[in-house]
Amino acid sequence: MKSTSLEDSSDSLDGIETALEVYPLGFVSKVIDAIYLSGPMLMEGAEAGGTYSSNSIILVNISDQNGTNFNFENSLKGVHHELSSLIYIRSPFVIFAWQALLPKEWEPVSSNYEALTQNKNIGPDYENGFLSRYSKTNVENDFNTYAEFAFAEPEKLRELAATYPIIAKKLSVFITAYTQFSAKYQQNFEEYFTRTGLSDVAVEPENVEMTIHLDVSSVKPKIIR
C-alpha cells in the first residue's frame, strides 16, 4: 500500500459517510474498530480496491481520480463489501448454506491475483446467481457482492431476485446473516430489508440443513461437590 493524505480524500470520506448511514447506530463499531484509507494497493501484484483485517477495513483512495466518482463509489461499495466479510466469516451456517447454492461445476479461482485480474469484459451470470464477474471468483467475494447490492443498490437487487430464483435464495441466506448476527440489531435489519422490499422477494432455500459432528469420546465427566 502507498500512502494518501486527508486533503486528497474528500470524495472517499463522502462515500464512507453515505455507506455508514445505512447501518443501525453502533453496529459498525461493534464489528470493526476503524476504517483506514490508503493510496494505491497491490495484492499479489494486482490492483485492489480494499481489504480487511480482524477489526478494521482498508479502502483505496486514488488522488488523481478525485472528481471522477471513482473514490466515492469505491468507498461507498467498499464499506459494504469489506464489512460483509466480517459478517460472513462469523456465520458458520451462512457459509454452509451459501456453498450449497453454488453450481455443482463451479470452482473458485486459485489466488487473489487471478480474482483481481479476471477478464473485465465478462459480465454477471444471473442464471447461476452471480451478480458480477468478480463474484464468481470465490464464495466470500460472491457474498460481498450481494452486500454491495443490498445496501447500495437494493432496488436493482430486488428486481434481480424477483426474476432469478437462485438470486432470491441467496438473498434469503444473506438476510439471515445480518438479522441473526446480533440480537441487538436484528429488528433494525429486519426493518431495513422490509423497507427496501428485499424481504418480499427473498425465498428460503429448501433442504438446507446443517449437521454438527461432535466427538465426545475424550470428554470425562467432572463431579463438583
C-alpha positions in Angstrom: 0.0 0.0 0.0 1.1 3.6 -0.7 0.1 6.5 1.4 -2.6 9.0 0.8 -3.5 12.3 2.5 -6.6 13.7 4.2 -6.6 16.6 1.8 -6.9 14.2 -1.1 -9.6 12.0 0.5 -12.7 14.1 0.5 -14.5 12.0 -2.2 -13.7 8.8 -0.3 -14.8 10.3 3.0 -18.2 11.2 1.4 -18.6 7.7 0.2 -17.8 6.3 3.6 -20.3 8.6 5.3 -23.0 7.7 2.8 -22.4 4.0 3.4 -22.4 4.2 7.2 -25.8 5.9 7.1 -27.4 2.6 6.1 -26.4 0.7 9.3 -28.0 0.8 12.7 -26.3 3.1 15.2 -23.5 1.3 16.9 -23.5 -1.7 14.6 -20.3 -0.9 12.6 -18.3 -0.1 15.7 -19.4 -3.5 17.1 -17.9 -5.2 14.1 -14.7 -3.1 13.5 -12.6 -0.5 15.3 -11.6 1.6 12.3 -11.8 2.3 8.6 -8.4 3.2 7.1 -7.7 4.9 3.7 -4.6 4.1 1.7 -3.3 5.1 -1.6 -2.9 2.6 -4.4 -2.9 -1.0 -3.2 -1.4 -4.1 -4.8 -2.5 -7.6 -3.7 -0.2 -10.3 -5.1 0.8 -7.8 -7.7 -2.7 -6.9 -8.8 -4.5 -3.6 -8.2 -7.1 -3.9 -5.4 -9.8 -1.6 -4.1 -9.7 -2.6 -0.4 -9.2 -5.3 2.2 -10.0 -6.1 5.8 -8.4 -7.3 9.0 -10.0 -8.9 12.1 -11.1 -5.5 13.4 -10.8 -3.0 10.5 -11.3 -2.4 6.8 -8.9 -0.6 4.5 -10.2 1.3 1.4 -8.2 2.6 -1.5 -8.2 6.3 -2.3 -6.6 7.4 -5.7 -5.7 11.0 -5.6 -5.8 11.7 -9.3 -9.2 10.1 -9.5 -10.9 12.8 -7.4 -13.8 14.3 -9.3 -14.4 11.2 -11.4 -16.7 9.4 -8.9 -14.2 6.6 -8.6 -13.2 7.3 -5.0 -16.8 7.9 -3.9 -18.0 4.7 -5.4 -15.1 2.7 -4.2 -15.6 3.8 -0.6 -19.4 3.6 -0.8 -19.4 0.0 -2.0 -16.1 -0.9 -0.3 -17.6 -0.3 3.1 -20.4 -2.8 2.4 -18.1 -5.2 0.6 -15.3 -5.4 3.2 -17.6 -5.2 6.3 -19.6 -8.1 5.0 -16.6 -10.3 5.0 -16.5 -10.0 8.8 -20.2 -10.9 8.9 -19.6 -13.9 6.6 -16.7 -15.4 8.4 -18.5 -15.3 11.7 -21.6 -17.0 10.4 -20.9 -20.8 10.0 -24.4 -21.7 8.9 -24.4 -18.9 6.2 -21.1 -20.3 4.8 -22.6 -23.8 4.6 -25.9 -22.6 3.2 -24.3 -20.4 0.6 -22.0 -23.1 -0.7 -25.0 -25.3 -1.2 -26.5 -22.8 -3.6 -23.5 -22.7 -6.0 -23.5 -24.6 -9.3 -22.1 -28.1 -9.0 -19.4 -27.5 -11.7 -18.3 -24.2 -10.2 -14.8 -23.9 -8.8 -13.1 -20.9 -7.1 -10.0 -19.2 -8.5 -6.7 -20.2 -7.1 -5.4 -16.8 -5.9 -6.2 -13.2 -5.2 -4.2 -12.2 -8.3 -6.4 -14.4 -10.5 -9.6 -12.9 -8.9 -8.4 -9.3 -9.4 -7.3 -9.8 -13.0 -10.3 -11.6 -14.4 -11.4 -10.5 -17.8 -13.4 -7.4 -17.2 -15.4 -7.9 -20.4 -17.1 -10.9 -18.8 -20.4 -9.8 -17.3 -22.6 -11.2 -14.5 -24.1 -14.6 -14.6 -27.6 -14.1 -13.1 -28.9 -17.5 -14.1 -26.4 -19.1 -11.7 -26.8 -16.4 -9.0 -23.6 -14.3 -9.7 -24.2 -10.6 -9.7 -20.8 -9.7 -11.3 -17.8 -11.3 -12.9 -15.8 -10.8 -9.6 -18.5 -12.6 -7.5 -17.8 -15.8 -9.4 -14.2 -15.9 -8.1 -14.9 -17.4 -4.7 -17.7 -17.8 -2.2 -16.7 -14.8 0.0 -16.5 -12.5 -2.9 -19.9 -13.7 -4.0 -21.3 -12.8 -0.6 -19.5 -9.5 -0.6 -21.1 -8.5 -3.9 -24.6 -9.2 -2.5 -23.7 -6.8 0.3 -22.8 -4.1 -2.2 -26.2 -4.5 -4.0 -28.3 -5.0 -0.8 -27.0 -1.8 0.8 -26.1 0.4 -2.1 -28.5 -0.7 -4.9 -31.4 -2.5 -3.2 -33.8 -1.7 -6.0 -31.6 -3.5 -8.5 -31.2 -6.5 -6.3 -34.9 -6.6 -5.6 -35.5 -6.7 -9.4 -33.0 -9.4 -10.0 -34.3 -11.6 -7.1 -37.8 -11.3 -8.5 -36.5 -12.5 -11.9 -34.0 -15.2 -11.0 -34.9 -17.9 -8.4 -31.3 -18.6 -7.4 -30.7 -14.9 -6.6 -33.8 -14.9 -4.4 -32.5 -17.9 -2.5 -29.0 -16.4 -2.0 -30.7 -13.2 -0.9 -32.6 -15.1 1.8 -29.4 -16.5 3.2 -27.8 -13.1 3.0 -30.7 -11.5 5.0 -30.3 -14.3 7.6 -26.6 -13.4 8.0 -27.4 -9.9 9.1 -30.6 -10.4 11.0 -29.1 -13.2 13.1 -25.6 -11.6 13.6 -26.6 -9.8 16.8 -29.9 -9.8 18.7 -29.4 -6.1 19.4 -29.6 -5.1 15.8 -32.0 -7.9 14.5 -35.1 -5.6 14.4 -33.1 -2.8 12.6 -32.0 -5.1 9.8 -35.4 -6.8 9.5 -36.9 -3.3 9.1 -34.3 -2.3 6.5 -34.9 -5.4 4.4 -38.7 -5.0 4.7 -38.5 -1.3 3.8 -36.4 -1.9 0.7 -38.6 -4.7 -0.4 -35.8 -7.3 -0.3 -37.6 -9.5 2.2 -40.6 -9.7 -0.2 -38.6 -11.3 -3.0 -36.3 -13.5 -0.9 -37.0 -17.2 -1.0 -35.8 -19.5 1.7 -33.8 -22.4 0.2 -35.2 -25.8 0.6 -33.4 -28.8 2.0 -30.6 -26.7 3.6 -29.7 -28.5 6.8 -26.5 -28.5 8.9 -25.3 -31.4 10.9 -22.7 -30.8 13.7 -20.4 -33.8 14.3 -19.1 -33.7 17.9 -16.6 -36.2 19.2 -17.1 -36.6 22.9 -15.1 -39.8 23.4 -12.3 -38.0 25.2 -14.6 -35.9 27.5 -14.7 -37.1 31.1 -17.5 -36.1 33.5 -16.5 -33.8 36.3 -18.3 -34.1 39.6 -18.5 -30.9 41.7 -19.3 -31.4 45.3 
